[in-house]
Each structure stands twice: as structure tokens, then as C-alpha cells.
Amino acid sequence: MSPVRRRAAVVVAALLAATASGTGAVQAQAAAPTCRTADLSLSVGQVTGGAGSFFHPIRFTNTSARSCALRGYPGVSVLDSQHRQIGAAASAGPHAVTTVLVHPAGSVYAAVRTNDPSIVDRCRATSTYLRVYPPGNREAVLVPHRLRVCGAFQVNPVQSTP
């Protein structure tokens, strides 16, 4: 076998090995069941700001004894003290969707974004709660949180870091 063919064979073998191990990792995550709302504790982390926006990270903590997976966007809306929705639900932000594995006692995050009220003139009433539907679930959780939606109201898909 010529040196060029030998190098090509080595490259092909390395690519096949990398693809096989990458596929195994994806299949391992895909094999984990979707996290159920009942197995999750939700809270809102430290609010951050930048470039005229505020980000409210919603934390999804796995309270079950088994690993589970979340993929996609949570449903998020703001509610008043009587649990009435204030305006439309958050729209999906322009970010890539991945599947994240949530180990027991582990957490993943989805950031909610709105504009700084000093740069927009349209704001809703301040919420008392967030109503959050974890991805892949039809049961919501009410999370106590004061959020004033001004201008944009978007949610990002779940990810492993806030």
C-alpha cells in the first residue's frame, strides 16, 4: 500500500472511530427519558444585564433518583398575583437546540430575555409569578418571580450552563 493510501486509510479509520463514539454519546443521551415536571424543581437564578437586555435564568433541577433529558424551549409566561396571564407568552429565541442530560440533583438552565425599561417605552405590569412548562411537558410550574417585560420577551432553549 502506498504511503498516500495508508494515510488516507488511517484518516478514514479515525473518522469512523470518532463518528462511532460521537453516535454512542448521542444515543446515550437519547436513551434517557424526558424529565417529567413532577421530577423537576424550578427556580430563577441571578438576573444579569447587558446590551440593553436583562436575562433571567430559569433553573431546572432534577429531584428524581434517575437521570433524565430535556430538549428545546420551555413555555414561559408572566402572571399576576391572581394567576392571570399578563400579555403573550415568551417567543423562542434564535439559539440552537440541543439535548441536555440532567443527572440527579443536577441543574440545567433556560434564559428569559427582556429589554431594559430605560431603552423601550412599552412595558407590561410586573409579574408575581412565571408559569413555566418544561420542554416536552404539558404540566406547568408556577415560580414566584417579579419580572417586568419591556419590549422583547424571549426564552432560550435549555442548556447546561446559565
C-alpha positions, 0 to 999 in steps of 0.5 A: 500500500502506498504511503498516500493510501495508508494515510488516507486509510488511517484518516478514514479509520479515525473518522469512523472511530470518532463518528462511532463514539460521537453516535454512542454519546448521542444515543446515550443521551437519547436513551434517557427519558424526558424529565417529567415536571413532577421530577423537576424543581424550578427556580430563577437564578441571578438576573444579569444585564447587558446590551440593553437586555436583562436575562433571567435564568430559569433553573431546572433541577432534577429531584428524581433518583434517575437521570433524565433529558430535556430538549428545546424551549420551555413555555414561559409566561408572566402572571399576576398575583391572581394567576392571570396571564399578563400579555403573550407568552415568551417567543423562542429565541434564535439559539440552537437546540440541543439535548441536555442530560440532567443527572440527579440533583443536577441543574440545567438552565433556560434564559428569559430575555427582556429589554431594559425599561430605560431603552423601550417605552412599552412595558407590561405590569410586573409579574408575581409569578412565571408559569413555566412548562418544561420542554416536552411537558404539558404540566406547568410550574408556577415560580414566584418571580417579579419580572417586568417585560419591556419590549422583547420577551424571549426564552432560550432553549435549555442548556447546561450552563446559565 
